[in-house]
Amino acid sequence: MEDCCDFIQWLGADMSIKILMCLDNPTDLVRATAVSSSWRHFVVENGLSKNLCIRMFPEISSVSHVIEVNDRIEPLRVNGHESSMERSCLEREHRVYAFLARGFTSFMRKDCILEAIVASSTDNYPQESIHNTLQPGDRVDQRASYWSSEGEVDPAVPETLVYKLVANLCVITEIHIHPFQAYFQFGFPIYAAKAVRFRLGHLKPAYEFEDDLKDEPSPALRFISENVVWTYTSPSFPMAQENRLQKFKLPEPALCIGGILQVELLGRVQKQEMDEKYYICVSHVQVVGRPLSPAFDVDIIDPSGKCTLKYYPNAEYCCSPINSEGEASNSPSRFRSFTASIRGWEQMIFNTLLGRGVVVGNDDSDDEIAGIAYRVANNN
């Protein structure tokens, strides 16, 4: 490319950054790095892949630095002035954030709850434990399966359910809640809340949930109050007094850094006839989203939420595509095709332009980009 036709050199850095940051797809940013070595240097040195990630999810601004975790230690190659430590760090950040941006745009999704931690109250423990909400349906082995709060005279008293997600980095799109209908009580009352709200957050550094803490509501709730930092709070959603799985879609996908979810159940509707107290009961909770593990993880390094982003280039991506109903597909042929597409992207694009690693996701234009990368690699 002649200098007179290179708008980066003609317009200058500031205007060129504004133009390139209009790209909202990581695939397009890869295309830009394939244009020429000068364009690649410009994208890397100005951290455009990181800026793209921050624009998609501002929570990424809490990442203080990134680490690539390899199975083997490779010596740093020094190739003159351009291979300084600073240049090496910029290359690593560009590579990691490019993969992360691909993960953000992946169409993979699954139930992201790993385990139930604690409920703010439980009426009859363990028969009506929060752990029952992990099972779909309201009956397990011919018995009722649900969580029930303690009864309250005041219908305004809220309740909370706290869960651990499957990964420390999850993109959450919606939460599903199934209120419980007491089919064994007169009139078959439904014990739904008036409204629900959701919080996402992380534990302060050096803290973790002890197993014996999860079965003790008062100590667990005190631990959460003192040691969990909530970084996202959703709007309140009205809950219908209906016996069905109710889906609450977030206004925008939310990035959870730290893997802690709190479901806030706001207000009570149904009074129990035998004691004239208000209860909230839930049979099932499901969190729909995209876990970014095992390729990515984070370590929280200070209470404010500053963290280290860890990337595992050799990790195997473990999720399969979703079908039309939104559930994971079990088709071996689709999975093999998906895996082959990933490896094609990895080998032809990122091995050439960004380095080694595992890509999260797929794109219809991968073959086109692979061809670009191949031509650039063979012409340089």
Helices and strands as residue ranges (DSSP letters): G 3-5, H 7-11, H 13-20, H 26-33, H 37-45, H 48-56, G 58-62, E 63-68, G 80-83, H 85-104, E 110-111, E 113-119, G 130-134, E 139-140, E 143-144, E 147-148, E 159-165, E 169-179, E 193-203, G 211-213, H 217-227, E 228-233, E 237-238, E 246-257, E 260-268, E 271-272, E 277-278, E 281-291, E 296-300, E 307-311, H 332-345, I 346-350, H 351-353, H 366-379
